[in-house]
Amino acid sequence: MSKAGLIVQYATVIAQYYLIYELLFKKKIGKYWVPAIGGLVYTIILLVVPTEKYEIISLCMYPLSIICFYIAQICNGIKSLSRIIVVFFLTECLGLMIIWIGRTITESGDHTNPINNIGTIVNLLIIFFAVVINHIVHRLSTEQNRKIKSFISRHLIVLVILMSMVLLFTTEGLDLARDNSDSTLFRDIAGICIGLSYGSVGLLGIFMIYIHKTNEKINGLLETEKKLSVLQKRHYESLLEKEEETKKYRHDMMNHIVYMNGLAKKNETGRVYEYINELMIELETIQKKKIDTGNDVIDILTNHYIEYLSKDVSVSVTGEIESGIDDLKLCIIYGNILQNAIEEVSQCEKDAWLKIKLDQGKEYCVITIENSLSGEQSKKRIQPDLKDHGLGLQNVELTVSELNGKVETKKGDNSYQISVSLPL
């Protein structure tokens, strides 16, 4: 290849790295002067090196382009290195696939390159495809992007299974070729490749299971975050409603005082007591509408779920908590144990009660929920062992374990208590 061809090939390699990076990570690198300086250094080397050394110098193009690409990245350290590996791996795979397709179409048995500048042509094809895909992606709406990502996420495991099957068939084909080859060297190398391939497919399966579980967990957290956002909006709307009712109550207080003063002048003490009692009931109703514990997650979930209880249910919330625990994890923990308690209390026909106690120290905070039981059916359904208390409490136990906390349960004759201790 000529000097000009090698310089053009360097430029196409850098261009495809930049485009693939932007496509994968949705971020432009910039700092074009870094690869430009690298290109200048590469050009100077080509000018001073004899023609017969060009093949060796061309191999230096990839390390030089990778170093320039690393320096130009806006991130640092391991993150930059991991992204470089991903980009390099993807571009090489695409390049080899295009070369294989070209050889399959244009050749029959002869594996010499018919085109001198095959590397540059492959790079230009990759650049073309990257530009087209980038253009399509930028034209998609946010909703369309979300649907595509959701579709890929749901069917990713199927795609990986298909890829694993292709790899297994390829390995089987290599094994068949090895058995029918007269070359000892080929059989030895093929044997090593076959062993590595089987091991790689097995690791890919394990990795996919891990990715699948992680994906399910992330989707669960996203769903929890959406629910929390909706409840948070309702909570703030309820706070505004409570504030408005309090203002109205205060505004009418003068009229109430004037009216009670008139009753007192007429010595109608009984009617004064009745009127005061009505005012106290109205004030308690306003105060009970919203619970304030100092923690948004606790307040939002508590105020949301107690609305499902009848007025006959006695609800007690004591203590405050201002922990620095992640909102999503706290939502999973408190939301599940509170919902279980609410569901049980709502089944009680009489003497129903719910007690929530919050304690916060210097190193730990403790959330305790105790509730009445509805009868024999509930006693069988609710067990001290978390394993028999539903999927919700299994999620609680897992999340608490991740936070290095502790869950304790206690079942009495007519009550059930769960206590969660979380480090701060």
N, C-alpha and C positions, 0 to 999 in steps of 0.2 A: 504494500500500500504506500502511496506517496505521502510526503510531508503534509500537504494540504488535506489529504484524506484522513490522516491521523488527527489533525487539529479539529476537523469537522466532527469526527467521531467523538472526541473529548467533549465538544460543545453539545452534541446530542445526548451523551450520557448525563451531563449536568442538567440539561433541560428536562429529561424524563424523570430524574430524581426530584426536581422541584415540582413538577406537575403531579407525580404520584403522591408526593408528600401532601400537597394541598388537597388532593382528592381523598386521601385516607384520614387526615387529621384536621381538615377544614381550617387550615391556617397557612397563610403565606409566609415564606421565610424572609424574603428581601435580601439585603446585603449581597447584591450581585457582584460587588467588587471583589469579594473573596474568591469565587471560582474564576473571575477574570484574571486575578493575579496568578492563580494556579495554572490557568491556560497560558499566560505569558511565560511562566517558568517552564512549562511543558514544551512550548514552542522553541525556547532558547536551547533546551536539551536536544531537541530534534535537529536544530541547526548545527550543533557542534558534534553530534554523534555520526559516525559513518553510516552509509546506507545499509550495509550488511547487518547492522545492529538494530535496525528499526523494529524487528519482530520482538526483540527483548524489551526495547523501550516501550512498545505498545502495551506490554503487560503492566508497566508502571502506571499506565493511565488510570486504571481502576483504583488502586490505592490512593493516588493523588486526588482523584475526583471525590473519593469518600472522605478524605481528610478535609478537603475544602468544604464539602457538604456539612461535615460535622461542625466546623468552625462557624459556618454561616447560620446554623440553627439558633433560634432565639432561646431555646431551653438549654439546660446544662446537665452534665454528669450522665448518670445511668439512663435517664429519660432520653437524652439525645442519642446515646448509643443504641438503645433498644429500638428507637424509631429508624435509625440508619439500617439496622439489621433487617427490619420489616420491609423497608423500601427496597433495599438491595436484593433481598430474597424474592420479592414480588417481581421486580424488573427482570431479574435473571430467569425466573420461571417463565415469564411471558416471552422473553427473548428466545429461550430454548424451544418453547412450544411453536413459535412462529417459524424458527429455522427447521424444526421437524416437519411442519406442515409443508414448507417450501420444498424440502428435499423429497418428501413423499410425492408431491405433485410433479416435480420437474426431473427427478432422477429415478434410475432403476438399477440399484446395486452399486453404483459409483458414489461414494460419500465425499468426494472432493467438492469444494465450493465452486460452483460455476460462475459466481459473481465475486469479483475481487473485494468490493466494498460491502459485503453481506452484513457486517456488524452495524455499519452506519444505516443501512436500509432498514434493518430490524429496529434500531433505535428510533428512526423516523416513524415507523409504523406504530410503535408504542406511544410516541408523542402524539400522533394523530388520534389514536383511540382515547388517550387520556384527555386531550382537548375536547373531543366530542362528549365524553362522559361528564367532564366538568361542566360543559355548557348545558347538558341536560339536567344535571343536578341543581344548578343555579336557577333554572327555570321552574323547578318544582316548587309548589307551595309548601308551607309548613305542615299542613295536614297530609299532603301527599307523601312527604318525607317520613312523617310519623307512621303512616300506613305501611310504607315499604319496609321500614325498620322493624315494625311489628311483625310483618309477614316473614322476614328473614329470621327474626328471633324465634318465631314459632316453629319454623321448618329447618332450622340450622342443624339439628341433630339428624334429620333425615338425609340432608346433604352430606354430612360427615360419614354417615353409614354407607352411602353410595360410594363416596371416595375411598373408604376403607375396603369395600368390595373390589373396586377397581385395582387398588394396590395389591390385594390378595391374588386376584387373577393375574396381574403383572408378575408377581413373584412366582406364581405357579408356572407361568410361561417361561420365566428365566430358569426355573428348576428343570423344566422339560428340555430346554436348550442345553443346559449343563449335562444332563444325562446322555444327550446325543452328540456331544462334542468330543473330538479326539485330542483337543488341546488340554494338557494338564494345568497349565497356567490359567486358562479360562475357567476350568472347573473349580480350581482353588478360589479364584477371585469371586466367581458366581456363588460359591458356597458361603463365603463371608457375607456377600451382599444379601443373600437369601435369609441368612440368620438375622442380620440387622433389620431387614425389612419386616420380618415377622415380629420382632421385638418392637419396632417402631409402630406397627399397626396396633399391637397390644397397648402400648403407652398412649397412642392416640385415642383408643377407646376409653381408657381410664381418665384421660384429660377431658374428653367430651362429657363424661358423666359429671366430673367436677364443674365444668362450665355450665352444664344443664341445671345442676342444683344451685349454683351461684346465680344464674339467670332467674330461676324461680324465686329465690330470695330477694333479688333486686326488684322484680315485678311486684312482690308482696309489699316491699317497702314503699314503692311508688304508689301502690293502691292505698296504703295507709296514709301516705302524705296527702293524696287527693281527698280522702275522707276527712282528714284533719283540717285541711284548708276550708272545706265546706262547713264543718262544724265551727271553725274559727269565725267564719263570716256570720253564721247564725248567732254565735256568742256575742259578737260586737253589736249586732242588730238588737239583741235582747238587752244588752247593757244600755244602749240608747233608749230603748223602750222603758226600761226601769227608771232611767234618769228623767224621762219625760213625765212618767207617772208620779215620781217624787216631787217634781216641780208643781204639778197640778195639785197634789196633796197639800203642799206648803201654801200655795196660792189660796186654797179654800179654807185654810186653817182659821183665818180671821172670822170668816162667816160662821164656822163651827163654834168659835169662842163666844161670838155675839149671841148665837142661838142658845148655847148652854147657860150663858149669863142670864138670859131672859127666863129660862126654866128655873134657875136657882132663885130668882127674885119672886117667882110664884110659889116657891117652896115645893116644887115638883122634883124632889131628890131622886126618886126612882127612875124617872125618865132621863135625868141627867146621867145616872149610872149606866142605863141602857145605851144611851147615845155614846158615852165614852167607850163602852165595850165594843160597839160597832166600829168606832174609829180605830181602836187597838187591833181589831181583827183585820181591818183594811191595811193598817200599817204593817202587821206581821205578814200579810199576803205579799206586799211589795218587797219586804226584806227577804222573804223566803224564795223569791223568784230567782235570785242569783246568789251563787256562792262564790266567795272570794278567799282563796287560800294562798295567794301570792305566786302561783304557778299557772301559766296559761293553759298548759295541757290538762292539768288536773281540773281547773275551772271549767274549761270547755266541755270535757267529757262528762264531768259530774252534772253540770247544768243541763246537758243534752239528755242523758239517760234517766235522770230523776223525773223528767217530764212524762215518762211512760208509767209512772207509779200513780196510784190513786191518792186522793187527799187523806185517806185514812192511814196511810203508811207513815210511820214515824221515821224521819230522816235526821241523822245527826252527823255533822261534819265538824271535827275539831282539829286544831293545829294548823301550822303553816309549813310550806316547803318551798324553798327557792334553790333547788339543786341545779348543778350544771350538767345534768344528764342530757344526752341527745334527745331531742323532742320525739323523733320517730320511735326510738327504742322505748322511751317512757310511755308513748302512746300505745305501743303493743302490749306492754306490761300492765299498765293501769286500765286500759280500755278493755282487755280480756277479763281481768278479775272483776272489774266493776260490772261488766255486762252479764257475767255469770251470776253475780249477786242480784242484779236487777231482775233477771229472768226468774230466779228462785223466789224472790220476795213477791213478785207479781202473781205467783201461784198461791200465795197464802190467803186463806179465806178470812182469817181474823188474827189480831195481835201481830201484824206484820211490822217489821222494823229493819232499819239499815243504819249501821254505824260505820263511819269512815274516820280513821284517826291518822294524822300525819305528824311524824316526829323527825326533826333534823338536828343532828349533832355536828361536830367538827369533821368527823371522818365518814359517817354513815347517815343515810336517811332511811326511815322505815315507814312503809305504807301498809296499814292494817285495815282490812275490810271484814266486818262481821255482819251476818244477816240471819234472819229467822228462816226456819225450814217450813215447807208447806205440808209435810205429812210423810207417810210411809214411803210413797213413791219417790219423794225427793231424797229420803234417807238412803234409799238404794242407789239413786243416781249419783249423789254426791259422796265421794269417798275421800278419806285423808290422803290416799295415794294419788299423786298427780297423773299417773298413767291412766287412771280410770275416770278422770274428770274432764275429758274432751280434748279436742285438738287445740282449742284456745289456750288452755293451761300448758300444753306441751310447748307451744310457741313462747309462752311466758317463761317456762323453765329454761328453754334454749337461750332466750335473750338475756335473762338474768345471769346465766352461766357465762355468757360472753362478757358481761360487765363485772364478773367475779363477785356476784352477789349471792344471796341465799333466799330460798323460798321455804316457808314453814306453813303447815296447815293443821287445823284442829277442828274436830267435829264433836259437838255435844249432842245432847238428847234433842234439843229444839233449835240448835244454832250451828252455824258453820263459819269458821274464821280462817282467813288466809293473810299471811304477813310476808312482805317482801322487803328485804334489807339490801340497799344498794350503796356501794362506796361512792364518795364524792370526789 
